[in-house]
Amino acid sequence: MSKYSPRTQAVHAGEAAEGTILPVAPPLHMANSYLVDAGEPFSAEGLDADAPYIYGRWSNPTIKRLERRIAALEEAEGAACFASGMAAITA
């Protein structure tokens, strides 16, 4: 059980300060595709928690933040969120 209230967890769960800076409102990452090294192998079947951000339908920093917060609120190991309904039904 968390020592923080559900309201505090809803706002701050999954956040880690970068040095001494923790923004009150974290940034929204609206990019739908990301630049990666040309030599990096990738397939949608190989997605895992450590996969780099490639395409917004699969994951992005904003979705990861939401997943961490929902998992904290539900006291679960993890959560799965999607950028669209199509992403959810093809996951």
Backbone as XML, in Angstrom:
<?xml version="1.0"?>
<chain id="A" units="angstrom">
  <residue number="1" name="MET">
    <atom name="N" x="0.847" y="-1.182" z="0.000"/>
    <atom name="CA" x="0.000" y="0.000" z="0.000"/>
    <atom name="C" x="0.889" y="1.239" z="0.000"/>
  </residue>
  <residue number="2" name="SER">
    <atom name="N" x="0.540" y="2.195" z="-0.785"/>
    <atom name="CA" x="1.326" y="3.420" z="-0.903"/>
    <atom name="C" x="1.080" y="4.339" z="0.283"/>
  </residue>
  <residue number="3" name="LYS">
    <atom name="N" x="2.116" y="5.085" z="0.643"/>
    <atom name="CA" x="1.962" y="6.063" z="1.721"/>
    <atom name="C" x="1.303" y="7.341" z="1.219"/>
  </residue>
  <residue number="4" name="TYR">
    <atom name="N" x="1.129" y="7.448" z="-0.098"/>
    <atom name="CA" x="0.517" y="8.636" z="-0.687"/>
    <atom name="C" x="-0.961" y="8.399" z="-0.968"/>
  </residue>
  <residue number="5" name="SER">
    <atom name="N" x="-1.739" y="9.463" z="-0.922"/>
    <atom name="CA" x="-3.171" y="9.357" z="-1.202"/>
    <atom name="C" x="-3.394" y="9.107" z="-2.693"/>
  </residue>
  <residue number="6" name="PRO">
    <atom name="N" x="-4.559" y="8.564" z="-3.059"/>
    <atom name="CA" x="-4.848" y="8.359" z="-4.477"/>
    <atom name="C" x="-4.754" y="9.650" z="-5.291"/>
  </residue>
  <residue number="7" name="ARG">
    <atom name="N" x="-5.130" y="10.777" z="-4.702"/>
    <atom name="CA" x="-5.037" y="12.049" z="-5.434"/>
    <atom name="C" x="-3.584" y="12.394" z="-5.746"/>
  </residue>
  <residue number="8" name="THR">
    <atom name="N" x="-2.708" y="12.212" z="-4.765"/>
    <atom name="CA" x="-1.288" y="12.499" z="-4.986"/>
    <atom name="C" x="-0.715" y="11.542" z="-6.018"/>
  </residue>
  <residue number="9" name="GLN">
    <atom name="N" x="-1.072" y="10.272" z="-5.933"/>
    <atom name="CA" x="-0.582" y="9.296" z="-6.904"/>
    <atom name="C" x="-1.065" y="9.618" z="-8.311"/>
  </residue>
  <residue number="10" name="ALA">
    <atom name="N" x="-2.306" y="10.063" z="-8.449"/>
    <atom name="CA" x="-2.850" y="10.389" z="-9.768"/>
    <atom name="C" x="-2.064" y="11.504" z="-10.436"/>
  </residue>
  <residue number="11" name="VAL">
    <atom name="N" x="-1.504" y="12.397" z="-9.643"/>
    <atom name="CA" x="-0.766" y="13.531" z="-10.190"/>
    <atom name="C" x="0.724" y="13.236" z="-10.323"/>
  </residue>
  <residue number="12" name="HIS">
    <atom name="N" x="1.307" y="12.493" z="-9.371"/>
    <atom name="CA" x="2.763" y="12.379" z="-9.320"/>
    <atom name="C" x="3.339" y="10.975" z="-9.466"/>
  </residue>
  <residue number="13" name="ALA">
    <atom name="N" x="2.544" y="9.930" z="-9.483"/>
    <atom name="CA" x="3.085" y="8.572" z="-9.560"/>
    <atom name="C" x="3.901" y="8.373" z="-10.828"/>
  </residue>
  <residue number="14" name="GLY">
    <atom name="N" x="5.009" y="7.681" z="-10.692"/>
    <atom name="CA" x="5.851" y="7.381" z="-11.840"/>
    <atom name="C" x="6.760" y="8.500" z="-12.272"/>
  </residue>
  <residue number="15" name="GLU">
    <atom name="N" x="6.766" y="9.595" z="-11.566"/>
    <atom name="CA" x="7.622" y="10.721" z="-11.916"/>
    <atom name="C" x="8.915" y="10.657" z="-11.122"/>
  </residue>
  <residue number="16" name="ALA">
    <atom name="N" x="9.982" y="10.958" z="-11.763"/>
    <atom name="CA" x="11.277" y="11.051" z="-11.097"/>
    <atom name="C" x="11.886" y="12.396" z="-11.469"/>
  </residue>
  <residue number="17" name="ALA">
    <atom name="N" x="12.384" y="13.081" z="-10.478"/>
    <atom name="CA" x="12.998" y="14.387" z="-10.732"/>
    <atom name="C" x="14.277" y="14.215" z="-11.533"/>
  </residue>
  <residue number="18" name="GLU">
    <atom name="N" x="14.492" y="15.104" z="-12.480"/>
    <atom name="CA" x="15.747" y="15.152" z="-13.225"/>
    <atom name="C" x="16.628" y="16.157" z="-12.509"/>
  </residue>
  <residue number="19" name="GLY">
    <atom name="N" x="17.510" y="15.653" z="-11.660"/>
    <atom name="CA" x="18.290" y="16.552" z="-10.821"/>
    <atom name="C" x="17.375" y="17.119" z="-9.760"/>
  </residue>
  <residue number="20" name="THR">
    <atom name="N" x="17.229" y="18.413" z="-9.740"/>
    <atom name="CA" x="16.338" y="19.047" z="-8.769"/>
    <atom name="C" x="15.085" y="19.588" z="-9.438"/>
  </residue>
  <residue number="21" name="ILE">
    <atom name="N" x="14.874" y="19.238" z="-10.712"/>
    <atom name="CA" x="13.756" y="19.796" z="-11.470"/>
    <atom name="C" x="12.661" y="18.752" z="-11.640"/>
  </residue>
  <residue number="22" name="LEU">
    <atom name="N" x="11.454" y="19.066" z="-11.181"/>
    <atom name="CA" x="10.283" y="18.232" z="-11.406"/>
    <atom name="C" x="9.145" y="19.162" z="-11.812"/>
  </residue>
  <residue number="23" name="PRO">
    <atom name="N" x="8.819" y="19.217" z="-13.105"/>
    <atom name="CA" x="7.777" y="20.143" z="-13.540"/>
    <atom name="C" x="6.424" y="19.796" z="-12.931"/>
  </residue>
  <residue number="24" name="VAL">
    <atom name="N" x="5.636" y="20.813" z="-12.647"/>
    <atom name="CA" x="4.293" y="20.604" z="-12.111"/>
    <atom name="C" x="3.422" y="19.931" z="-13.162"/>
  </residue>
  <residue number="25" name="ALA">
    <atom name="N" x="3.522" y="20.369" z="-14.389"/>
    <atom name="CA" x="2.790" y="19.766" z="-15.499"/>
    <atom name="C" x="3.809" y="19.179" z="-16.468"/>
  </residue>
  <residue number="26" name="PRO">
    <atom name="N" x="3.956" y="17.849" z="-16.501"/>
    <atom name="CA" x="4.938" y="17.249" z="-17.404"/>
    <atom name="C" x="4.559" y="17.495" z="-18.862"/>
  </residue>
  <residue number="27" name="PRO">
    <atom name="N" x="5.538" y="17.466" z="-19.758"/>
    <atom name="CA" x="5.251" y="17.750" z="-21.163"/>
    <atom name="C" x="4.431" y="16.645" z="-21.821"/>
  </residue>
  <residue number="28" name="LEU">
    <atom name="N" x="3.629" y="17.022" z="-22.801"/>
    <atom name="CA" x="2.920" y="16.058" z="-23.636"/>
    <atom name="C" x="3.776" y="15.807" z="-24.865"/>
  </residue>
  <residue number="29" name="HIS">
    <atom name="N" x="4.031" y="14.560" z="-25.159"/>
    <atom name="CA" x="4.817" y="14.207" z="-26.338"/>
    <atom name="C" x="3.841" y="13.842" z="-27.447"/>
  </residue>
  <residue number="30" name="MET">
    <atom name="N" x="3.735" y="14.708" z="-28.431"/>
    <atom name="CA" x="2.747" y="14.552" z="-29.493"/>
    <atom name="C" x="3.313" y="13.894" z="-30.753"/>
  </residue>
  <residue number="31" name="ALA">
    <atom name="N" x="4.596" y="13.578" z="-30.757"/>
    <atom name="CA" x="5.213" y="12.983" z="-31.944"/>
    <atom name="C" x="4.582" y="11.631" z="-32.245"/>
  </residue>
  <residue number="32" name="ASN">
    <atom name="N" x="4.432" y="11.321" z="-33.532"/>
    <atom name="CA" x="3.902" y="10.011" z="-33.895"/>
    <atom name="C" x="4.978" y="9.086" z="-34.442"/>
  </residue>
  <residue number="33" name="SER">
    <atom name="N" x="6.163" y="9.614" z="-34.698"/>
    <atom name="CA" x="7.278" y="8.764" z="-35.121"/>
    <atom name="C" x="8.569" y="9.352" z="-34.560"/>
  </residue>
  <residue number="34" name="TYR">
    <atom name="N" x="9.562" y="8.491" z="-34.411"/>
    <atom name="CA" x="10.812" y="8.876" z="-33.766"/>
    <atom name="C" x="11.987" y="8.430" z="-34.616"/>
  </residue>
  <residue number="35" name="LEU">
    <atom name="N" x="13.054" y="9.193" z="-34.575"/>
    <atom name="CA" x="14.272" y="8.889" z="-35.313"/>
    <atom name="C" x="15.105" y="7.901" z="-34.513"/>
  </residue>
  <residue number="36" name="VAL">
    <atom name="N" x="15.522" y="6.807" z="-35.148"/>
    <atom name="CA" x="16.370" y="5.811" z="-34.493"/>
    <atom name="C" x="17.569" y="5.524" z="-35.380"/>
  </residue>
  <residue number="37" name="ASP">
    <atom name="N" x="18.566" y="4.885" z="-34.804"/>
    <atom name="CA" x="19.743" y="4.506" z="-35.581"/>
    <atom name="C" x="19.336" y="3.537" z="-36.685"/>
  </residue>
  <residue number="38" name="ALA">
    <atom name="N" x="19.928" y="3.705" z="-37.868"/>
    <atom name="CA" x="19.581" y="2.864" z="-39.010"/>
    <atom name="C" x="19.890" y="1.393" z="-38.746"/>
  </residue>
  <residue number="39" name="GLY">
    <atom name="N" x="20.886" y="1.115" z="-37.924"/>
    <atom name="CA" x="21.271" y="-0.267" z="-37.663"/>
    <atom name="C" x="20.460" y="-0.954" z="-36.585"/>
  </residue>
  <residue number="40" name="GLU">
    <atom name="N" x="19.513" y="-0.261" z="-35.979"/>
    <atom name="CA" x="18.734" y="-0.846" z="-34.884"/>
    <atom name="C" x="17.633" y="-1.745" z="-35.431"/>
  </residue>
  <residue number="41" name="PRO">
    <atom name="N" x="17.687" y="-3.059" z="-35.132"/>
    <atom name="CA" x="16.627" y="-3.955" z="-35.618"/>
    <atom name="C" x="15.337" y="-3.709" z="-34.849"/>
  </residue>
  <residue number="42" name="PHE">
    <atom name="N" x="14.214" y="-3.898" z="-35.529"/>
    <atom name="CA" x="12.930" y="-3.666" z="-34.869"/>
    <atom name="C" x="11.824" y="-4.448" z="-35.548"/>
  </residue>
  <residue number="43" name="SER">
    <atom name="N" x="10.921" y="-4.979" z="-34.740"/>
    <atom name="CA" x="9.673" y="-5.544" z="-35.245"/>
    <atom name="C" x="8.612" y="-5.320" z="-34.182"/>
  </residue>
  <residue number="44" name="ALA">
    <atom name="N" x="7.373" y="-5.193" z="-34.581"/>
    <atom name="CA" x="6.278" y="-4.963" z="-33.636"/>
    <atom name="C" x="6.137" y="-6.131" z="-32.669"/>
  </residue>
  <residue number="45" name="GLU">
    <atom name="N" x="6.491" y="-7.338" z="-33.108"/>
    <atom name="CA" x="6.396" y="-8.508" z="-32.237"/>
    <atom name="C" x="7.436" y="-8.458" z="-31.122"/>
  </residue>
  <residue number="46" name="GLY">
    <atom name="N" x="8.506" y="-7.711" z="-31.337"/>
    <atom name="CA" x="9.581" y="-7.642" z="-30.355"/>
    <atom name="C" x="9.438" y="-6.516" z="-29.350"/>
  </residue>
  <residue number="47" name="LEU">
    <atom name="N" x="8.277" y="-5.883" z="-29.283"/>
    <atom name="CA" x="8.087" y="-4.779" z="-28.347"/>
    <atom name="C" x="8.159" y="-5.276" z="-26.910"/>
  </residue>
  <residue number="48" name="ASP">
    <atom name="N" x="8.912" y="-4.572" z="-26.090"/>
    <atom name="CA" x="8.940" y="-4.854" z="-24.662"/>
    <atom name="C" x="9.142" y="-3.539" z="-23.931"/>
  </residue>
  <residue number="49" name="ALA">
    <atom name="N" x="9.271" y="-3.595" z="-22.626"/>
    <atom name="CA" x="9.367" y="-2.372" z="-21.818"/>
    <atom name="C" x="10.593" y="-1.538" z="-22.158"/>
  </residue>
  <residue number="50" name="ASP">
    <atom name="N" x="11.642" y="-2.178" z="-22.681"/>
    <atom name="CA" x="12.878" y="-1.457" z="-22.985"/>
    <atom name="C" x="12.997" y="-1.043" z="-24.446"/>
  </residue>
  <residue number="51" name="ALA">
    <atom name="N" x="11.980" y="-1.302" z="-25.240"/>
    <atom name="CA" x="12.039" y="-0.957" z="-26.664"/>
    <atom name="C" x="12.109" y="0.560" z="-26.834"/>
  </residue>
  <residue number="52" name="PRO">
    <atom name="N" x="12.911" y="1.012" z="-27.796"/>
    <atom name="CA" x="12.971" y="2.463" z="-28.026"/>
    <atom name="C" x="11.649" y="2.953" z="-28.619"/>
  </residue>
  <residue number="53" name="TYR">
    <atom name="N" x="11.399" y="4.237" z="-28.471"/>
    <atom name="CA" x="10.200" y="4.808" z="-29.078"/>
    <atom name="C" x="10.416" y="4.845" z="-30.584"/>
  </residue>
  <residue number="54" name="ILE">
    <atom name="N" x="9.541" y="4.178" z="-31.330"/>
    <atom name="CA" x="9.640" y="4.103" z="-32.782"/>
    <atom name="C" x="8.440" y="4.791" z="-33.425"/>
  </residue>
  <residue number="55" name="TYR">
    <atom name="N" x="7.257" y="4.439" z="-32.934"/>
    <atom name="CA" x="6.015" y="4.886" z="-33.558"/>
    <atom name="C" x="4.980" y="5.109" z="-32.459"/>
  </residue>
  <residue number="56" name="GLY">
    <atom name="N" x="4.288" y="6.240" z="-32.507"/>
    <atom name="CA" x="3.363" y="6.628" z="-31.453"/>
    <atom name="C" x="2.235" y="5.656" z="-31.191"/>
  </residue>
  <residue number="57" name="ARG">
    <atom name="N" x="1.834" y="4.882" z="-32.182"/>
    <atom name="CA" x="0.759" y="3.912" z="-31.963"/>
    <atom name="C" x="1.204" y="2.818" z="-30.995"/>
  </residue>
  <residue number="58" name="TRP">
    <atom name="N" x="2.525" y="2.543" z="-30.940"/>
    <atom name="CA" x="3.015" y="1.489" z="-30.052"/>
    <atom name="C" x="3.335" y="2.032" z="-28.670"/>
  </residue>
  <residue number="59" name="SER">
    <atom name="N" x="3.921" y="3.205" z="-28.594"/>
    <atom name="CA" x="4.240" y="3.796" z="-27.292"/>
    <atom name="C" x="4.884" y="5.157" z="-27.493"/>
  </residue>
  <residue number="60" name="ASN">
    <atom name="N" x="4.791" y="5.980" z="-26.459"/>
    <atom name="CA" x="5.524" y="7.240" z="-26.410"/>
    <atom name="C" x="5.659" y="7.632" z="-24.943"/>
  </residue>
  <residue number="61" name="PRO">
    <atom name="N" x="6.464" y="8.628" z="-24.617"/>
    <atom name="CA" x="6.685" y="8.977" z="-23.209"/>
    <atom name="C" x="5.407" y="9.350" z="-22.456"/>
  </residue>
  <residue number="62" name="THR">
    <atom name="N" x="4.450" y="9.978" z="-23.112"/>
    <atom name="CA" x="3.201" y="10.353" z="-22.450"/>
    <atom name="C" x="2.391" y="9.114" z="-22.073"/>
  </residue>
  <residue number="63" name="ILE">
    <atom name="N" x="2.319" y="8.146" z="-22.965"/>
    <atom name="CA" x="1.590" y="6.912" z="-22.677"/>
    <atom name="C" x="2.283" y="6.138" z="-21.560"/>
  </residue>
  <residue number="64" name="LYS">
    <atom name="N" x="3.609" y="6.068" z="-21.588"/>
    <atom name="CA" x="4.352" y="5.382" z="-20.519"/>
    <atom name="C" x="4.067" y="6.022" z="-19.165"/>
  </residue>
  <residue number="65" name="ARG">
    <atom name="N" x="4.003" y="7.341" z="-19.114"/>
    <atom name="CA" x="3.709" y="8.047" z="-17.862"/>
    <atom name="C" x="2.308" y="7.670" z="-17.372"/>
  </residue>
  <residue number="66" name="LEU">
    <atom name="N" x="1.336" y="7.647" z="-18.278"/>
    <atom name="CA" x="-0.028" y="7.261" z="-17.919"/>
    <atom name="C" x="-0.065" y="5.832" z="-17.380"/>
  </residue>
  <residue number="67" name="GLU">
    <atom name="N" x="0.654" y="4.917" z="-18.037"/>
    <atom name="CA" x="0.686" y="3.528" z="-17.578"/>
    <atom name="C" x="1.251" y="3.420" z="-16.163"/>
  </residue>
  <residue number="68" name="ARG">
    <atom name="N" x="2.328" y="4.152" z="-15.874"/>
    <atom name="CA" x="2.916" y="4.118" z="-14.529"/>
    <atom name="C" x="1.928" y="4.637" z="-13.486"/>
  </residue>
  <residue number="69" name="ARG">
    <atom name="N" x="1.209" y="5.688" z="-13.815"/>
    <atom name="CA" x="0.252" y="6.261" z="-12.860"/>
    <atom name="C" x="-0.933" y="5.329" z="-12.621"/>
  </residue>
  <residue number="70" name="ILE">
    <atom name="N" x="-1.469" y="4.752" z="-13.662"/>
    <atom name="CA" x="-2.588" y="3.824" z="-13.490"/>
    <atom name="C" x="-2.146" y="2.615" z="-12.677"/>
  </residue>
  <residue number="71" name="ALA">
    <atom name="N" x="-0.957" y="2.082" z="-12.965"/>
    <atom name="CA" x="-0.446" y="0.942" z="-12.197"/>
    <atom name="C" x="-0.295" y="1.301" z="-10.723"/>
  </residue>
  <residue number="72" name="ALA">
    <atom name="N" x="0.200" y="2.489" z="-10.425"/>
    <atom name="CA" x="0.354" y="2.918" z="-9.030"/>
    <atom name="C" x="-1.003" y="3.054" z="-8.350"/>
  </residue>
  <residue number="73" name="LEU">
    <atom name="N" x="-1.968" y="3.641" z="-9.032"/>
    <atom name="CA" x="-3.305" y="3.805" z="-8.450"/>
    <atom name="C" x="-3.991" y="2.463" z="-8.199"/>
  </residue>
  <residue number="74" name="GLU">
    <atom name="N" x="-3.761" y="1.500" z="-9.079"/>
    <atom name="CA" x="-4.379" y="0.182" z="-8.941"/>
    <atom name="C" x="-3.520" y="-0.776" z="-8.123"/>
  </residue>
  <residue number="75" name="GLU">
    <atom name="N" x="-2.347" y="-0.299" z="-7.677"/>
    <atom name="CA" x="-1.378" y="-1.129" z="-6.956"/>
    <atom name="C" x="-1.071" y="-2.394" z="-7.752"/>
  </residue>
  <residue number="76" name="ALA">
    <atom name="N" x="-0.838" y="-2.206" z="-9.048"/>
    <atom name="CA" x="-0.549" y="-3.300" z="-9.968"/>
    <atom name="C" x="0.905" y="-3.225" z="-10.421"/>
  </residue>
  <residue number="77" name="GLU">
    <atom name="N" x="1.395" y="-4.322" z="-10.988"/>
    <atom name="CA" x="2.757" y="-4.341" z="-11.509"/>
    <atom name="C" x="2.896" y="-3.476" z="-12.749"/>
  </residue>
  <residue number="78" name="GLY">
    <atom name="N" x="1.846" y="-3.357" z="-13.518"/>
    <atom name="CA" x="1.903" y="-2.573" z="-14.739"/>
    <atom name="C" x="0.509" y="-2.300" z="-15.269"/>
  </residue>
  <residue number="79" name="ALA">
    <atom name="N" x="0.449" y="-1.538" z="-16.336"/>
    <atom name="CA" x="-0.808" y="-1.219" z="-17.002"/>
    <atom name="C" x="-0.518" y="-1.109" z="-18.491"/>
  </residue>
  <residue number="80" name="ALA">
    <atom name="N" x="-1.534" y="-1.271" z="-19.299"/>
    <atom name="CA" x="-1.374" y="-1.142" z="-20.745"/>
    <atom name="C" x="-2.337" y="-0.081" z="-21.256"/>
  </residue>
  <residue number="81" name="CYS">
    <atom name="N" x="-1.787" y="0.948" z="-21.871"/>
    <atom name="CA" x="-2.581" y="2.017" z="-22.478"/>
    <atom name="C" x="-2.202" y="2.109" z="-23.948"/>
  </residue>
  <residue number="82" name="PHE">
    <atom name="N" x="-3.100" y="2.618" z="-24.751"/>
    <atom name="CA" x="-2.882" y="2.657" z="-26.185"/>
    <atom name="C" x="-3.220" y="4.021" z="-26.747"/>
  </residue>
  <residue number="83" name="ALA">
    <atom name="N" x="-2.596" y="4.359" z="-27.863"/>
    <atom name="CA" x="-2.797" y="5.652" z="-28.499"/>
    <atom name="C" x="-4.113" y="5.710" z="-29.263"/>
  </residue>
  <residue number="84" name="SER">
    <atom name="N" x="-4.665" y="4.550" z="-29.603"/>
    <atom name="CA" x="-5.909" y="4.519" z="-30.370"/>
    <atom name="C" x="-6.601" y="3.180" z="-30.162"/>
  </residue>
  <residue number="85" name="GLY">
    <atom name="N" x="-7.850" y="3.117" z="-30.570"/>
    <atom name="CA" x="-8.569" y="1.855" z="-30.504"/>
    <atom name="C" x="-7.942" y="0.808" z="-31.403"/>
  </residue>
  <residue number="86" name="MET">
    <atom name="N" x="-7.454" y="1.223" z="-32.566"/>
    <atom name="CA" x="-6.811" y="0.284" z="-33.482"/>
    <atom name="C" x="-5.554" y="-0.308" z="-32.849"/>
  </residue>
  <residue number="87" name="ALA">
    <atom name="N" x="-4.801" y="0.524" z="-32.143"/>
    <atom name="CA" x="-3.609" y="0.017" z="-31.458"/>
    <atom name="C" x="-4.006" y="-1.005" z="-30.399"/>
  </residue>
  <residue number="88" name="ALA">
    <atom name="N" x="-5.112" y="-0.770" z="-29.709"/>
    <atom name="CA" x="-5.559" y="-1.688" z="-28.657"/>
    <atom name="C" x="-5.997" y="-3.035" z="-29.233"/>
  </residue>
  <residue number="89" name="ILE">
    <atom name="N" x="-6.766" y="-3.019" z="-30.316"/>
    <atom name="CA" x="-7.283" y="-4.293" z="-30.833"/>
    <atom name="C" x="-6.240" y="-5.093" z="-31.597"/>
  </residue>
  <residue number="90" name="THR">
    <atom name="N" x="-5.143" y="-4.464" z="-31.987"/>
    <atom name="CA" x="-4.090" y="-5.203" z="-32.683"/>
    <atom name="C" x="-2.916" y="-5.525" z="-31.767"/>
  </residue>
  <residue number="91" name="ALA">
    <atom name="N" x="-3.030" y="-5.201" z="-30.489"/>
    <atom name="CA" x="-1.932" y="-5.460" z="-29.536"/>
    <atom name="C" x="-1.836" y="-6.931" z="-29.199"/>
  </residue>
</chain>
